[in-house]
């Protein structure tokens, strides 16, 4: 795992920026995260659009969300991290205080 940025206070509060390089890095991330932490990560959202004629279409859009972590699960078979949380920063694809379930 690559550590890009670290800013830790004396009371152990702070932030880190990590980039996983292999599947096992998700296990280490699972052990670092706690309920109540903020997690910013890239995710894919399905966005529905309506044209002026009234037809509805959908597309998948990559966006960055910041979640307040509510639950954390780790799938040991797939080395996949599942984080459920509430979006705490609004963007054009997701409103604030809405739930989201992310897989990493």
Helices and strands as residue ranges (DSSP letters): E 2-8, E 14-19, H 25-32, E 38-50, E 56-75, E 80-87, E 99-103
